Amino acid sequence: MVLTKLFSSSKKSPDKKKHHKPSASNGSDLSDLQLHDSQHPPALVRAASSDRHTDSSLDVASKNHQSSQQLSTFSTANNYSNHSKNKSSSSHRLGSSRQSPSKSSSKPQRDPKHKSRRVASTPSDSPTKHKSKSSSSRFAYDRDSHPLNLPPDELRRLSAMAAGRDDSRSSMDVEQPDAVTSPAATNAAPSPSAFSTPTRQDSPASSAGMQSNGVHSDTAERSPTPPPHNVTSSAPQPAPPAVDAEACKLAGNKFFKAGDYQKAIQEYTKAVEAQPSSSTYLSNRAAAYISAHLYHEALEDAKLADELEPGNQKIMHRLARIYTSLGRPTEALSIYSQIQPPVTAKDKGPAETMLHHVTQAEGSLRDDRGGSMTLYCLDQAVKGLGFGVTQPRKWRLMRVEAYLKMGNVNSLGDAQNIVMSMLRDNNQDPDALLLRGRLFYAQGENEQAIKHFKLALSLDPDSTQAIRYLRMVQKLLRMKDEGNAAFKSRKYQEAIDLYTKALEVDPKNKDINSKLLQNRAQAYLNLSIYDKAIEDCTSALKLDPAYVKAQRVRAKAYGAAGNWEEASREFKKIAEANPNEKGIQEEVRNAEFELKKSQRKDYYKILGVDKNATEQEIKKAYRKMAIQHHPDKNLDGDKGDTQFKEIGEAYEILSDPQKRASYDNGDDLLDPTDIFARGGGASFAHMGGMGGMGGMGGMGGMGGMGGGQNIHIDPNILFNMMNGGGFARGGGQNPFESSYHQHGW
């Protein structure tokens, strides 16, 4: 056959050339290699004589050349490999050509000048040892690796070998087999198993892995490692079945009529997803959202449907209705105005009513008509909101403003709840922070108010309200502190002036103004300007009816002005409303006692002198009144006599310092059964001394009612004195006084 001739001619040609052209290497056996290299490049010879890595190298080279050239070259390389006694193997397509023992045993001489062209190392007796030694010395990479994973140097070498193969083809007069020269074989790239791995014929691998015709068996064949980038792709997934949008719409209509709005929304959603450009599906879903009280979702669908189909009356009606339910009547009326033909008054009535109430609420706040009117208007507007819809932010801000205008405890608490709800939604809301600062300011917590005003300014530096309130509170605090300092320094008139200026800063702040008025009333009271003190306290109580401190100051001013009846009434009222108020019970008793004093004869008034009159002034007044009302000059009869007696009685009491003090203290009004009723102490000036009680052994006599002193005794001290020996003051003498001093009791 042609293949056999080709193989035999390739074996004989080196021997002939060896005899006709001696080697220049001093008889070296490498002359055959040199002559053979003239027809085939050295790189191709090395590729043919290499170990099992030859398959992968030829696989890379075959991508650039036809399979016929590869088979011819590989056959020639195998013949030379057998001649040079290296490991050899037969090609799968050309068949196996076994070497004779004599030729296999011939060992070529090494040429030092051609070390780089050495084909194989000297075979050893052990095939295993020869294999490991050969692979370790000639291959720096895994021979089983895929050609794409070879080192760059090896790839360049194989490319050069393939380029030289075209030149060698012209010198090789080999007839190609029909199977190789067929178009299919020429154009097809060889598979990894197209060439067998070269193996020594005397090795166990050769005898076990080769069939009789020289072709490897399936058990001895080893496939190369696949490249790491080759990944088997999964089969494509089948496309999901198409959704029938119209069927989903019909199903949604069925659920809508049955009142199952959630399922209707689900079906309409399927239809919208299948056909997003359908305004009908969006409008139907908006209707389902409205029925489910999901107005914000309904608004999105209705707006998109209106964009897809402008001028659709049904969609526009639905959109206007949603705006009204969300508390946006202005936008609802704008939609109604665009509908043609024009809508009826009934259709747009809810939006118009809502807008009317909101406008009234705004006007009430602007004109300062009171918070109650604003709250009423807002309550009417809320009735038009959809179920579960939160009041618009603007409405909530207006409601807080109204509560602040009312200023009472309950309204401030309601305002606090609204503001805290807004801050939970957005703690960076400058308007809500400003209102919270105003609430603190209205409640008298000025430091917290300043803090929140500054926070609002940090978020909105252009907020004119925050700037105004911050400056106002700071000015108020400064003036109040200056007035308090003047009051403590007993500069009452200066304190009054400072409090007056502070009251002019913010006339609307009820809390701080009520405190300023009470402070000024106290300063007036200390200056004995009782009517001004009463007036300021009354004004403070109008701002804060529960202001106890202002109530007490006014009661004191009534008493100091001589109106003990009103003072007693005020103190009793305070005690009933605040039974735990410190000192209020004592003030009630004192007011009642002073009322009794005011109801007896006023000796000072009879003589026409002041309560602080001196002894000389009292004498002078007595003489004048006595001459004026003497019985000899009296023309009024009994009335004149009575008046003259009162003048004498007044002079007798007031001219005697002891009696005068007793009169001033009201000792004559004390009830003997309730001697300690006046705040835990009593005045005993009128009792004249009590002569000593003899240490409980006997009463020792009451020492006269006239010679005692004005003594204010605490009940506890009085009891101690009674247990220890009695009273030593007054007209009598303590009989045990000398013994007490002698014995040191």
C-alpha positions in Angstrom: 0.0 0.0 0.0 0.9 3.6 -0.4 1.2 4.1 3.4 3.5 1.1 3.7 5.8 2.4 0.9 5.8 5.8 2.5 6.8 4.4 5.8 9.5 2.2 4.4 11.0 4.9 2.2 11.2 7.1 5.2 13.3 4.5 7.0 15.7 4.0 4.1 16.5 7.6 3.2 18.6 8.4 6.3 20.9 5.4 5.7 21.6 6.4 2.1 22.4 9.9 2.9 24.6 8.7 5.7 26.9 6.9 3.3 27.0 9.6 0.6 27.4 12.6 3.0 29.5 11.9 6.0 28.8 13.8 9.2 30.9 16.7 10.2 30.7 15.6 13.8 33.5 13.0 13.8 31.4 9.9 13.1 28.5 10.9 15.3 25.2 9.0 14.7 23.4 12.4 14.7 24.3 12.7 10.9 21.0 10.9 10.2 19.2 13.5 12.3 20.9 16.3 10.4 20.1 14.9 7.0 16.5 14.2 8.1 16.2 17.7 9.4 16.8 19.1 6.0 13.5 17.7 5.0 11.7 18.2 8.3 12.3 21.0 10.8 14.0 20.1 14.1 10.9 21.3 16.0 8.8 18.7 14.2 11.3 16.0 15.1 11.2 17.0 18.7 7.5 17.0 18.6 7.4 13.5 17.2 10.0 12.1 19.7 8.4 13.7 22.7 6.5 11.6 25.3 2.7 11.5 25.7 2.6 15.3 25.4 3.0 14.9 21.6 -0.8 14.5 21.2 -1.6 17.8 22.8 1.2 19.6 20.9 0.0 18.3 17.5 -3.5 19.2 18.4 -2.5 22.8 18.8 -0.6 22.8 15.5 -3.4 21.0 13.6 -5.6 24.1 14.0 -3.4 25.9 11.4 -2.7 23.1 8.8 -4.5 20.3 7.0 -4.7 16.8 8.5 -2.8 15.3 5.5 0.4 17.3 6.3 0.2 16.3 10.0 -0.2 12.6 9.2 2.8 12.6 6.7 5.0 14.5 9.0 4.1 12.4 12.0 4.9 9.2 10.1 8.3 10.5 9.1 9.0 11.5 12.7 8.1 8.1 14.0 10.5 6.4 11.6 13.3 8.6 12.7 12.4 8.1 16.4 12.7 4.3 16.0 16.0 4.7 14.3 17.4 6.9 17.1 16.3 4.2 19.7 13.9 6.6 21.6 10.4 5.8 22.7 8.2 5.4 19.6 4.6 4.8 18.8 2.6 4.2 15.7 0.1 6.6 14.2 -3.6 5.5 14.3 -4.1 6.2 10.7 -0.8 5.0 9.2 -0.5 1.8 11.2 2.4 0.4 13.4 5.8 -0.3 12.0 7.8 -2.3 14.5 11.6 -1.9 14.6 14.0 -4.9 14.4 15.9 -5.8 17.5 19.2 -4.9 15.9 18.2 -1.4 15.0 16.5 -0.8 18.3 19.6 -1.8 20.2 21.9 0.6 18.2 22.7 3.6 20.4 23.6 6.9 18.7 26.6 8.9 19.8 26.0 12.2 21.5 27.3 15.3 19.9 28.1 18.1 22.4 27.3 20.7 19.8 23.8 19.4 19.4 22.7 19.0 23.0 19.8 21.2 22.4 18.6 18.9 19.6 18.9 15.7 21.7 15.8 13.5 21.1 15.8 11.0 23.9 17.9 9.9 26.8 19.5 6.5 27.0 17.0 3.8 27.7 17.3 1.9 31.0 16.4 -1.6 31.8 13.3 -0.5 33.8 10.6 1.1 31.8 9.2 2.9 34.9 12.6 4.4 35.7 13.2 5.5 32.1 9.8 7.2 31.9 10.2 9.2 35.1 13.7 10.3 34.2 12.8 11.3 30.7 9.7 13.2 31.8 11.6 15.0 34.6 14.5 16.0 32.3 12.6 17.2 29.2 9.2 18.4 30.4 8.7 21.2 32.9 4.9 21.0 32.7 2.2 18.3 33.0 2.1 16.2 29.9 -1.5 15.5 30.4 -2.5 19.2 30.4 -4.7 20.6 27.6 -2.9 22.3 24.7 -4.5 25.7 25.7 -2.8 25.4 29.1 0.8 24.9 27.7 3.5 27.4 28.6 4.0 30.3 26.2 7.5 29.0 25.1 6.0 25.7 24.1 3.2 27.3 22.2 5.7 29.5 20.2 7.8 26.4 19.5 4.9 24.5 18.1 3.9 27.5 15.9 7.4 27.6 14.5 7.3 23.9 13.8 4.0 24.3 12.0 5.3 27.1 9.8 8.3 25.0 8.7 6.1 22.1 7.8 4.9 23.9 4.6 8.6 23.9 3.3 9.2 20.3 4.1 6.1 19.2 2.2 7.6 20.0 -1.2 10.7 17.8 -0.5 8.6 14.9 0.7 7.4 12.9 -2.3 4.7 10.9 -0.5 1.5 9.8 -1.9 -1.4 10.7 0.4 -4.0 8.1 1.2 -7.5 8.6 -0.1 -8.9 8.8 3.4 -6.5 11.6 4.3 -6.9 13.7 1.2 -10.7 13.6 1.3 -12.2 17.0 1.8 -13.9 16.0 4.9 -10.7 14.8 6.5 -8.8 17.9 5.2 -11.1 20.5 6.6 -11.9 18.7 9.9 -9.7 19.4 12.9 -8.2 16.2 14.4 -9.7 15.0 17.6 -7.5 14.5 20.7 -7.5 10.7 20.0 -6.3 11.0 16.3 -2.7 10.3 17.3 -1.5 7.7 19.8 0.9 8.5 22.6 4.5 7.3 21.7 5.5 4.3 23.9 8.5 2.0 24.0 7.7 -1.2 22.2 9.4 -3.3 24.8 7.6 -1.6 27.6 4.6 -3.1 29.4 2.5 -0.2 28.3 3.2 -0.9 24.7 2.3 -4.6 24.9 -0.8 -4.0 27.0 -2.2 -0.9 25.3 -1.6 -1.7 21.7 -3.7 -4.0 19.4 -2.2 -6.2 16.7 -2.6 -3.6 14.1 -0.7 -1.0 16.2 -3.8 1.0 17.2 -4.3 1.8 20.9 -7.1 0.0 22.7 -9.9 1.9 24.4 -8.5 1.0 27.9 -5.1 2.5 27.2 -6.3 5.7 25.6 -6.2 8.8 27.8 -8.1 11.9 26.9 -6.5 15.3 27.6 -7.7 17.5 30.5 -10.5 19.9 29.3 -9.8 23.6 29.5 -11.0 25.4 32.6 -13.1 27.8 30.6 -15.2 25.2 28.9 -18.5 25.1 30.8 -21.5 23.1 29.7 -24.4 25.5 29.5 -27.8 24.5 30.8 -30.7 23.9 28.5 -32.8 27.1 27.9 -35.9 27.4 30.2 -39.3 27.3 28.5 -41.0 30.7 28.3 -43.9 31.3 30.8 -47.3 31.1 29.3 -48.8 34.4 28.2 -51.4 36.0 30.6 -54.8 36.8 29.1 -55.2 40.4 30.3 -58.9 40.6 29.3 -59.7 37.4 31.3 -57.9 38.9 34.3 -60.0 42.1 34.0 -63.2 40.1 33.8 -62.2 38.1 36.9 -61.4 41.4 38.7 -64.8 42.8 37.7 -66.5 39.7 39.2 -64.6 40.1 42.5 -65.3 43.9 42.6 -69.0 43.3 42.3 -68.9 40.7 45.0 -67.1 43.2 47.3 -63.9 41.3 47.5 -61.7 44.3 46.6 -58.3 42.7 47.5 -58.8 39.8 45.0 -60.1 42.3 42.5 -56.9 44.3 42.9 -54.9 41.1 42.4 -56.7 40.3 39.1 -56.4 43.9 37.9 -52.7 43.9 38.7 -52.2 40.8 36.5 -54.0 42.6 33.7 -51.9 45.8 34.2 -48.7 43.7 34.2 -49.7 42.0 31.0 -50.7 45.2 29.3 -49.2 48.2 31.1 -50.3 50.7 28.5 -54.1 50.0 29.1 -55.8 53.0 30.8 -58.9 50.8 31.4 -57.0 48.3 33.5 -55.4 51.1 35.5 -58.7 52.9 36.0 -60.4 49.7 37.2 -57.6 49.0 39.7 -57.9 52.6 40.9 -61.6 52.0 41.6 -60.8 48.9 43.6 -58.2 50.8 45.6 -60.8 53.5 46.4 -63.2 50.9 47.6 -60.5 49.3 49.7 -59.7 52.8 51.2 -56.2 52.8 49.7 -56.4 56.3 48.3 -52.7 57.0 47.7 -52.4 53.9 45.6 -55.6 54.8 43.7 -54.1 58.3 43.0 -51.1 56.8 41.3 -53.2 54.6 39.0 -55.7 57.3 38.2 -52.9 59.8 37.3 -51.2 57.3 35.0 -54.5 56.4 33.4 -55.2 60.0 32.8 -51.8 60.4 31.1 -52.4 57.4 28.9 -55.9 58.6 27.9 -56.3 62.3 28.4 -59.8 63.7 28.4 -61.5 60.5 29.5 -64.4 61.7 31.7 -64.7 58.6 33.8 -61.0 58.7 34.7 -61.1 62.4 35.4 -64.1 62.1 37.7 -62.4 59.3 39.6 -59.2 61.3 39.9 -61.1 64.4 41.3 -62.9 62.2 43.8 -59.5 60.8 45.0 -58.1 64.3 45.4 -61.1 65.3 47.6 -60.8 62.2 49.7 -57.1 63.0 50.4 -58.0 66.6 51.5 -56.8 68.3 48.4 -60.0 70.2 47.3 -58.1 72.8 45.1 -56.7 70.1 42.9 -60.0 68.3 42.7 -61.8 71.4 41.6 -59.1 72.0 39.0 -59.8 68.5 37.5 -63.6 69.1 37.6 -63.1 72.4 35.6 -61.4 70.5 32.7 -64.2 68.0 32.2 -66.5 68.5 29.2 -69.4 68.8 29.3 -69.2 70.6 32.7 -69.9 68.6 35.8 -73.0 69.1 38.0 -73.0 71.0 41.3 -73.6 67.7 43.1 -70.5 66.2 41.7 -68.2 69.0 42.8 -70.1 69.9 45.9 -67.9 67.9 48.4 -64.7 69.5 47.1 -66.3 73.0 47.2 -67.5 72.5 50.8 -64.2 71.3 52.0 -62.3 74.2 50.4 -64.8 76.7 52.0 -64.2 75.4 55.5 -60.4 75.3 55.0 -60.5 78.9 53.8 -62.5 80.0 56.8 -60.0 78.3 59.2 -57.1 80.2 57.5 -59.0 83.5 57.8 -59.8 82.9 61.5 -56.1 82.4 62.3 -55.0 85.4 60.2 -57.6 87.7 61.7 -57.0 86.4 65.3 -60.6 85.5 65.8 -59.8 82.8 68.3 -58.7 79.2 68.2 -62.2 77.8 68.7 -63.5 79.1 65.4 -60.5 77.7 63.6 -61.0 74.3 65.2 -64.7 74.3 64.2 -63.9 75.0 60.6 -61.2 72.3 60.5 -63.6 69.7 62.0 -66.1 70.4 59.3 -63.4 70.0 56.6 -62.3 66.7 58.1 -65.8 65.2 57.4 -65.0 65.1 53.7 -61.8 63.0 54.0 -61.8 59.4 53.0 -62.0 56.7 55.6 -58.6 56.3 57.4 -57.0 59.2 55.7 -54.6 61.2 57.9 -55.3 65.0 57.9 -53.1 66.9 55.6 -50.0 68.4 57.1 -51.3 71.9 56.5 -54.4 71.2 58.5 -52.5 69.8 61.4 -50.3 72.8 61.5 -53.3 75.1 61.6 -54.9 73.0 64.4 -51.7 73.4 66.5 -51.8 77.2 65.9 -55.5 77.3 67.1 -54.6 75.3 70.3 -51.8 77.7 71.0 -54.2 80.7 70.7 -56.5 79.1 73.2 -53.6 78.6 75.6 -55.3 76.5 78.3 -53.9 73.3 79.7 -56.1 71.0 77.7 -55.5 72.7 74.4 -51.8 72.8 74.9 -51.9 69.1 75.6 -53.8 68.4 72.4 -51.3 70.6 70.5 -48.4 68.6 72.0 -49.9 65.3 70.8 -50.2 66.6 67.2 -46.6 67.9 67.1 -45.2 64.7 68.5 -47.0 62.7 65.9 -45.5 64.9 63.2 -42.0 64.6 64.6 -42.4 60.8 64.7 -43.1 60.9 61.0 -40.2 63.3 60.4 -37.9 64.4 63.2 -36.3 66.9 60.9 -39.5 68.9 60.2 -38.6 72.5 60.9 -42.2 73.6 61.2 -43.0 70.9 63.7 -39.8 71.8 65.7 -40.9 75.5 65.7 -44.3 74.6 67.0 -42.8 72.4 69.7 -40.6 75.3 70.8 -43.7 77.6 70.9 -45.4 75.0 73.1 -42.5 75.0 75.5 -42.6 78.8 75.5 -46.3 78.9 76.2 -45.8 76.5 79.2 -43.0 78.6 80.6 -40.1 76.3 79.7 -38.1 79.0 78.1 -34.8 77.1 77.9 -36.3 74.2 76.0 -38.1 76.7 73.8 -34.8 78.4 72.8 -33.3 75.0 72.1 -36.1 74.0 69.6 -36.0 77.4 68.0 -32.3 77.0 67.3 -33.0 73.5 65.9 -35.6 74.8 63.5 -33.2 77.5 62.3 -30.5 75.0 61.7 -32.9 73.1 59.3 -34.4 76.2 57.8 -32.1 79.3 58.2 -34.6 81.5 56.4 -37.5 80.8 58.8 -38.6 84.3 59.9 -40.9 83.0 62.6 -38.1 81.0 64.3 -35.8 84.1 64.2 -38.6 86.3 65.7 -39.5 83.9 68.5 -35.9 83.2 69.4 -35.1 86.9 69.8 -38.4 87.6 71.7 -37.8 84.8 74.3 -34.2 85.9 74.9 -35.3 89.5 75.4 -38.1 88.5 77.8 -35.8 86.3 79.9 -33.2 89.1 80.1 -35.8 91.7 81.3 -37.4 89.3 83.8 -34.0 88.4 85.3 -33.2 92.1 85.7 -36.5 92.8 87.4 -36.1 89.9 89.8 -32.6 91.2 90.7 -34.0 94.7 91.5 -36.8 93.2 93.6 -34.4 91.2 95.7 -32.4 94.3 96.3 -35.6 96.0 97.6 -35.5 98.4 94.6 -39.2 98.0 94.1 -39.8 100.9 91.8 -37.0 99.8 89.5 -38.4 96.3 89.5 -41.8 97.7 88.6 -40.4 99.5 85.6 -38.5 96.4 84.3 -41.5 94.2 84.7 -43.6 96.8 82.8 -41.1 96.7 79.8 -41.1 92.9 79.8 -44.9 92.9 79.6 -44.7 94.9 76.3 -42.5 92.3 74.6 -45.2 89.6 73.9 -48.7 90.5 75.1 -50.0 87.2 73.8 -48.0 84.9 76.0 -50.4 84.1 78.8 -48.0 82.1 81.0 -45.1 84.4 81.2 -47.2 87.6 81.3 -49.2 86.2 84.3 -45.9 85.7 86.1 -44.7 89.2 85.3 -48.0 90.7 86.5 -47.8 88.8 89.8 -44.2 89.9 90.3 -45.2 93.5 89.7 -48.2 93.2 92.1 -45.9 92.0 94.8 -43.6 95.1 94.3 -46.7 97.4 94.5 -47.8 95.6 97.7 -44.4 96.3 99.3 -44.8 99.9 98.3 -48.3 100.0 99.9 -49.9 100.7 96.6 -52.7 98.3 97.3 -55.0 99.2 94.5 -52.3 98.6 91.8 -51.4 95.3 93.4 -55.0 94.2 93.3 -55.3 95.2 89.7 -52.2 93.3 88.6 -53.3 90.2 90.4 -56.7 90.3 88.8 -55.1 90.7 85.3 -52.8 87.7 86.0 -55.8 85.6 87.1 -57.6 86.4 83.8 -54.6 84.9 82.0 -54.3 81.9 84.3 -57.3 81.4 86.6 -55.5 78.6 88.5 -52.5 80.8 89.4 -52.5 80.3 93.2 -49.6 82.7 93.9 -51.5 85.6 92.3 -54.6 84.7 94.4 -52.7 84.9 97.6 -51.0 88.2 96.8 -54.4 89.7 95.9 -55.9 88.5 99.2 -53.0 90.0 101.1 -53.5 93.3 99.2 -57.2 93.2 100.2 -56.3 92.8 103.8 -53.6 95.4 103.8 -56.1 97.8 102.3 -58.5 97.1 105.2 -60.9 95.0 103.3 -60.6 91.9 105.5 -63.9 90.6 104.5 -62.8 90.2 100.9 -59.4 89.0 102.1 -61.0 86.3 104.3 -63.2 85.2 101.4 -60.1 84.9 99.1 -58.1 82.9 101.5 -61.0 80.5 102.2 -61.4 80.0 98.4 -57.7 79.1 98.0 -57.8 76.7 100.9 -60.8 74.9 99.5 -59.2 74.5 96.0 -55.7 73.7 97.3 -56.0 72.2 100.8 -52.3 71.1 100.7 -51.0 74.6 99.9 -48.3 75.4 102.4 -49.4 78.0 105.1 -52.9 78.6 103.7 -54.7 77.4 106.8 -52.8 79.9 109.0 -53.6 82.7 106.6 -57.3 81.8 106.7 -57.3 82.0 110.6 -55.4 85.3 110.5 -57.8 86.8 108.0 -60.8 85.7 110.1 -59.3 87.3 113.2 -58.5 90.5 111.4 -62.0 90.5 110.2 -63.3 90.4 113.8 -60.9 93.2 114.7 -62.2 95.3 111.9 -65.7 94.8 113.1 -65.1 96.1 116.6 -64.8 99.8 117.6 -62.0 101.5 115.7 -60.4 103.8 118.3 -58.0 105.2 115.8 -60.9 106.2 113.6 -62.8 107.7 116.5 -59.9 110.0 117.3 -59.2 110.5 113.7 -55.6 109.4 113.8 -53.5 106.9 111.9 -52.6 103.5 113.5 -49.0 104.6 113.5 -49.7 107.8 115.4 -47.4 108.8 118.2 -48.5 109.4 121.8 -48.4 113.2 121.3 -50.5 113.0 118.2 -53.1 110.9 120.1 -53.3 113.4 123.0 -53.7 116.3 120.6 -56.4 114.6 118.7 -58.2 113.7 121.9 -58.3 117.3 123.2 -59.6 118.5 119.9 -62.3 115.9 119.7 -63.2 116.3 123.4 -63.7 120.0 123.1 -65.7 119.6 119.9 -68.0 116.9 121.3 -68.2 118.1 125.0 -71.7 117.5 126.5 -71.9 121.2 127.3 -71.6 122.0 123.6 -73.5 119.0 122.4 -76.7 119.8 120.6 -77.5 116.2 119.5 -78.6 114.9 122.9 -78.0 111.2 123.5 -76.1 110.7 120.3 -73.6 113.4 121.3 -73.2 111.8 124.8 -72.5 108.4 123.3 -69.9 109.9 120.9 -68.2 111.8 123.7 -67.9 108.5 125.7 -66.3 106.7 122.7 -63.7 109.5 122.4 -62.8 109.0 126.1 -62.7 105.2 125.7 -60.5 105.5 122.7 -58.1 107.8 124.4 -57.9 105.5 127.5 -56.9 102.6 125.4 -54.6 104.3 123.0 -52.8 106.5 125.5 -51.7 103.4 127.5 -49.0 101.6 125.6 -49.9 98.3 127.0 -53.6 98.5 126.4 -52.9 99.9 122.9 -50.7 96.9 122.1 -53.3 94.6 123.4 -55.9 96.3 121.3 -53.8 96.2 118.2 -53.1 92.5 118.7 -56.8 91.8 119.1 -56.3 90.1 122.4 -59.7 91.1 123.6 -61.2 89.1 120.8 -59.5 85.8 121.8 -61.8 83.0 122.8 -60.6 81.5 126.2 -61.5 78.0 125.0 -59.4 78.5 121.9 -56.5 80.4 123.3 -54.0 78.8 120.8 -56.1 79.1 117.7 -54.0 81.8 116.1 -51.3 79.9 114.3 -49.8 78.2 117.3 -49.2 81.3 119.5 -51.1 83.8 121.5 -50.7 87.3 122.8 -51.2 87.7 126.5 -50.5 91.4 127.0 -54.0 92.1 128.3 -53.8 89.4 131.0 -51.5 91.5 133.1 -48.9 88.9 134.1 -50.8 85.8 135.4 -48.9 86.2 138.8 -47.2 82.9 138.6 -48.9 79.6 138.6 -46.9 78.2 141.6 -45.5 75.2 139.8 -48.8 73.3 139.7 -49.0 73.3 143.5 -51.5 76.1 143.5 -52.6 78.9 141.2 -50.7 81.5 143.2 -53.1 84.2 142.1 -53.6 86.0 138.9 -51.2 88.8 139.2 -53.6 91.5 137.9 -54.6 92.2 134.4 -52.8 95.5 134.0 -49.1 95.1 134.7 -48.2 92.4 132.3 -46.2 92.5 129.1 -47.0 91.7 125.5 -45.9 88.1 125.3 -46.1 85.9 122.2 -45.7 82.3 123.4 -45.4 79.2 121.3 -47.7 76.4 122.7 -44.8 73.9 123.2 -42.8 76.5 125.1 -45.9 77.3 127.2 -46.4 73.7 128.2 -42.7 73.4 129.1 -43.0 76.4 131.3 -46.1 75.0 133.0 -44.3 71.8 133.8 -41.2 73.5 135.1 -42.6 76.1 137.4 -45.1 78.5 136.0 -45.1 82.0 134.7 -42.8 84.4 136.4 -43.9 87.5 134.4 -46.6 90.0 135.0 -47.8 91.6 138.2 -47.1 88.6 140.5 -43.9 87.0 141.5 -42.9 83.4 141.1 -42.6 82.1 144.6 -40.0 79.5 143.6 -37.7 81.9 141.7 -35.1 82.3 144.5 -35.0 78.5 145.2 -34.6 78.0 141.5 -31.6 80.2 141.3 -30.2 78.7 144.4 -30.5 75.1 143.3 -29.7 75.7 139.7 -33.0 74.2 138.2 
